[in-house]
């Protein structure tokens, strides 16, 4: 291989050759640790049968590793300044499709159909911190055929994805991720593994998509409205959080009756409820007598 990336010297050489300027708006921090790269590939369980979608390939560091492990890689990069760099660093690989676009505007279901006959794909990414949640929730909510998502995210975000009720990190993201997938923390990654160094620690987390959600709920959209209402006003009681939410139109009496039916105290906070309890609460509200239509 002409130019194996993944170590600081080669990364710096590429950046200097192209006079590349890091764009803060894109949250660019390039991984320069081969041990972490190998852990990501291993955790994602990539085989020669797989189509991998890489979000934000940067200069192509992880893309090279992915291309060697997978049948095909589709890499989506938003920064036009990186496209000519990627064309050079990835020129030896015949199994990479490079797309210059915003991942939030890409029809990933169509990509899966086009490149993988609609079979589940694997997603790998070193995600910009500012856009982590929209990307991950977009993959789940749009019913993209995904086997697993293995991503580098801010450590605080990885913690939020995997914790349970009662923790300070527990919130709407925890519940949403755990409704769709089983989270597994692969590795903590310190700032010195990146160029430039971020100001916060990172972590690799794998989200393995459930064939069907671990809880059954009649109206998932309503369940998530209830969850958001609770965590948007975290310090309020469950009753006040639901009553004060602009997304819900239940009366105070309806809310009190639903909480009583759920079997918890009216003064409890939403942050102590499990996913199962939120599903049950949504089902109680879905009953005809409590409909907010």
SULDA-V24617 format. One record per residue. RES is the residue in three letters. PSI is psi in radians with two decimals (none if undefined). BURIAL is + if it has 9 or more other C-alpha atoms within 8 Angstrom, else -. D_FIRST is the distance of its C-alpha to the first C-alpha in Angstrom with 1 decimal. Layout:
# SULDA-V24617
RES_PSI_BURIAL_D_FIRST / RES_PSI_BURIAL_D_FIRST
This chain:
# SULDA-V24617
UNK_2.39_-_0.0 / UNK_-0.79_-_3.7 / UNK_1.50_-_5.8 / UNK_2.06_-_6.3 / UNK_3.12_+_9.9 / UNK_-0.12_+_12.8 / UNK_2.71_+_14.2 / UNK_-0.70_+_16.9 / UNK_-0.83_-_15.7 / UNK_-0.65_+_12.6 / UNK_-0.81_+_14.9 / UNK_-0.69_-_17.7 / UNK_-0.74_-_15.8 / UNK_-0.78_+_15.0 / UNK_-0.74_+_18.6 / UNK_-0.68_-_20.1 / UNK_-0.67_-_18.4 / UNK_0.09_-_20.0 / UNK_0.75_-_23.1 / UNK_2.36_-_22.6 / UNK_2.17_-_25.8 / UNK_2.35_-_25.9 / UNK_1.98_-_28.5 / UNK_-0.58_-_30.9 / UNK_-0.37_-_32.3 / UNK_0.04_-_29.0 / UNK_0.82_+_28.7 / UNK_2.05_+_25.2 / UNK_1.93_+_23.9 / UNK_2.35_+_20.1 / UNK_2.27_+_19.1 / UNK_0.69_+_17.5 / UNK_1.97_+_18.0 / UNK_-0.52_-_15.5 / UNK_-0.72_-_18.6 / UNK_-0.71_-_20.1 / UNK_-0.79_+_17.1 / UNK_-0.65_+_17.2 / UNK_-0.68_+_20.9 / UNK_-0.82_+_20.8 / UNK_-0.77_+_18.7 / UNK_-0.78_-_21.1 / UNK_-0.63_+_24.2 / UNK_-0.27_+_23.5 / UNK_0.70_-_23.4 / UNK_2.34_+_20.7 / UNK_3.05_-_20.5 / UNK_-0.04_-_19.3 / UNK_-0.21_-_22.7 / UNK_2.54_+_22.3 / UNK_2.21_+_22.2 / UNK_2.28_+_21.1 / UNK_2.08_+_22.5 / UNK_2.23_+_20.9 / UNK_2.09_+_23.3 / UNK_1.17_+_22.3 / UNK_-0.24_+_18.4 / UNK_-2.10_+_18.8 / UNK_0.09_+_15.7 / UNK_0.22_+_13.6 / UNK_-1.05_+_12.9 / UNK_-0.48_+_14.5 / UNK_-0.70_+_13.7 / UNK_-0.80_+_10.0 / UNK_-0.75_+_11.8 / UNK_-0.74_+_14.5 / UNK_-0.57_+_12.6 / UNK_-0.42_-_11.3 / UNK_-0.50_+_14.9 / UNK_2.92_+_17.0 / UNK_-0.77_+_18.3 / UNK_2.58_+_18.1 / UNK_2.29_+_17.9 / UNK_2.03_+_20.3 / UNK_2.19_+_19.7 / UNK_2.06_+_22.9 / UNK_2.25_+_22.9 / UNK_-0.48_+_26.2 / UNK_1.93_+_25.3 / UNK_-0.46_-_25.0 / UNK_-0.33_-_23.6 / UNK_-0.26_+_20.4 / UNK_-0.86_+_19.9 / UNK_-0.57_-_18.6 / UNK_-0.80_+_16.1 / UNK_-0.67_+_14.9 / UNK_-0.56_-_14.8 / UNK_-0.85_-_12.3 / UNK_-0.35_+_10.1 / UNK_0.17_+_10.2 / UNK_-0.43_-_10.4 / UNK_-0.27_-_7.8 / UNK_2.25_-_9.9 / UNK_-0.03_-_13.3 / UNK_0.47_-_15.1 / UNK_2.28_+_15.5 / UNK_2.13_-_18.8 / UNK_2.21_-_19.4 / UNK_2.18_-_23.0 / UNK_1.76_+_24.6 / UNK_2.95_+_27.7 / UNK_2.11_+_29.6 / UNK_-0.52_+_29.0 / UNK_-0.24_-_32.8 / UNK_-0.03_-_33.5 / UNK_2.39_-_31.1 / UNK_1.62_-_32.8 / UNK_-0.55_-_30.5 / UNK_-0.70_+_32.9 / UNK_-0.67_-_32.3 / UNK_-0.75_+_28.5 / UNK_-0.65_+_29.0 / UNK_-0.77_+_31.3 / UNK_-0.75_-_29.1 / UNK_-0.19_-_25.8 / UNK_0.31_+_27.2 / UNK_0.58_-_30.7 / UNK_0.00_+_32.2 / UNK_2.77_-_31.0 / UNK_2.37_+_30.1 / UNK_2.93_+_26.8 / UNK_2.40_+_25.0 / UNK_2.28_+_24.7 / UNK_2.40_+_22.4 / UNK_2.59_+_22.9 / UNK_1.61_+_23.1 / UNK_2.39_+_26.5 / UNK_2.36_+_28.5 / UNK_-0.63_-_31.5 / UNK_-0.27_-_34.0 / UNK_0.17_-_33.1 / UNK_-0.94_+_32.2 / UNK_-0.84_-_35.5 / UNK_-0.67_-_35.8 / UNK_-0.88_+_32.4 / UNK_-0.78_-_32.9 / UNK_-0.56_+_36.5 / UNK_-0.72_+_35.7 / UNK_-0.70_+_33.4 / UNK_-0.86_+_36.3 / UNK_-0.49_-_39.2 / UNK_0.18_-_38.0 / UNK_0.65_-_37.6 / UNK_2.34_+_33.9 / UNK_1.70_+_32.9 / UNK_2.33_+_30.8 / UNK_-0.96_+_30.0 / UNK_2.79_+_28.9 / UNK_2.05_+_27.8 / UNK_1.96_+_25.7 / UNK_2.60_+_25.8 / UNK_2.14_+_25.7 / UNK_2.99_+_29.1 / UNK_2.41_+_31.6 / UNK_-0.68_+_33.0 / UNK_-0.67_-_36.5 / UNK_-0.73_-_35.5 / UNK_-0.71_+_33.9 / UNK_-0.75_+_37.2 / UNK_-0.58_+_39.2 / UNK_-0.46_+_37.5 / UNK_-0.10_+_38.4 / UNK_2.87_+_41.8 / UNK_-3.08_-_45.2 / UNK_2.55_+_48.6 / UNK_-0.31_-_50.3 / UNK_2.63_-_47.2 / UNK_-0.41_-_46.9 / UNK_-0.18_-_43.5 / UNK_2.32_+_44.8 / UNK_-2.85_+_45.2 / UNK_-0.65_+_44.7 / UNK_-0.72_+_40.9 / UNK_-0.88_+_41.3 / UNK_-0.70_+_43.6 / UNK_-0.83_+_41.6 / UNK_-0.78_+_38.4 / UNK_-0.28_+_40.3 / UNK_-0.62_+_42.2 / UNK_-0.50_+_39.0 / UNK_2.81_+_36.6 / UNK_1.99_+_36.4 / UNK_2.50_+_34.7 / UNK_2.11_-_32.8 / UNK_2.06_+_31.6 / UNK_-0.85_+_28.2 / UNK_2.56_-_27.8 / UNK_2.46_+_29.2 / UNK_2.02_+_26.8 / UNK_2.82_-_28.2 / UNK_-0.51_+_27.8 / UNK_0.00_-_25.8 / UNK_0.07_+_22.7 / UNK_2.75_+_22.6 / UNK_2.11_+_22.4 / UNK_2.90_-_25.2 / UNK_2.24_+_27.1 / UNK_2.90_+_29.4 / UNK_-0.15_-_33.0 / UNK_2.82_-_33.1 / UNK_2.74_+_31.5 / UNK_2.99_+_29.2 / UNK_2.61_+_28.8 / UNK_2.23_+_26.8 / UNK_2.43_+_29.2 / UNK_2.28_+_29.0 / UNK_1.88_+_31.7 / UNK_2.06_+_32.3 / UNK_2.31_+_34.5 / UNK_2.45_+_37.9 / UNK_-0.65_-_38.9 / UNK_2.63_-_42.2 / UNK_2.62_+_43.2 / UNK_-0.25_-_44.7 / UNK_2.57_-_48.0 / UNK_2.36_-_50.0 / UNK_2.42_+_51.5 / UNK_-0.65_-_53.5 / UNK_1.54_+_52.2 / UNK_-0.62_+_48.7 / UNK_-0.72_-_49.1 / UNK_-0.73_-_52.4 / UNK_-0.77_+_50.9 / UNK_-0.49_+_48.2 / UNK_-0.71_+_51.0 / UNK_-0.75_+_52.9 / UNK_-0.84_+_49.9 / UNK_-0.70_+_49.2 / UNK_-0.69_+_52.9 / UNK_-0.76_+_53.0 / UNK_-0.25_+_50.0 / UNK_-0.45_-_50.7 / UNK_1.16_-_53.9 / UNK_-0.63_+_52.7 / UNK_-0.15_-_55.8 / UNK_2.78_+_58.3 / UNK_2.83_+_59.8 / UNK_-0.76_+_58.5 / UNK_-0.83_+_61.7 / UNK_-0.64_-_61.5 / UNK_-0.77_+_57.8 / UNK_-0.70_+_58.3 / UNK_-0.62_+_61.6 / UNK_-0.08_-_60.2 / UNK_2.28_+_57.1 / UNK_-0.24_-_57.2 / UNK_-0.09_-_55.2 / UNK_2.55_+_57.9 / UNK_0.41_-_61.6 / UNK_2.55_+_63.1 / UNK_2.87_-_66.4 / UNK_-0.63_-_66.9 / UNK_-0.73_-_69.0 / UNK_-0.72_+_66.3 / UNK_-0.77_+_63.7 / UNK_-0.74_+_66.2 / UNK_-0.72_-_67.0 / UNK_-0.74_+_63.3 / UNK_-0.69_+_62.5 / UNK_-0.75_+_65.7 / UNK_-0.62_-_64.6 / UNK_-0.47_+_61.2 / UNK_0.44_-_63.1 / UNK_2.89_-_61.9 / UNK_2.56_-_63.9 / UNK_-0.36_+_64.3 / UNK_0.02_-_63.3 / UNK_2.65_+_59.9 / UNK_2.62_+_56.8 / UNK_-0.46_+_54.1 / UNK_-0.14_+_51.5 / UNK_-0.08_-_53.0 / UNK_2.49_+_52.8 / UNK_2.96_-_50.3 / UNK_-0.72_+_48.4 / UNK_-0.69_-_51.0 / UNK_-0.66_+_53.8 / UNK_-0.67_+_52.4 / UNK_-0.76_+_52.1 / UNK_-0.72_+_55.7 / UNK_-0.74_+_56.9 / UNK_-0.71_+_55.3 / UNK_-0.64_+_57.1 / UNK_-0.78_+_60.4 / UNK_-0.48_+_60.1 / UNK_-0.31_+_59.2 / UNK_2.56_-_62.6 / UNK_-0.69_-_65.0 / UNK_-0.34_-_67.3 / UNK_0.21_+_64.6 / UNK_2.40_+_62.8 / UNK_0.34_-_62.1 / UNK_none_-_62.0
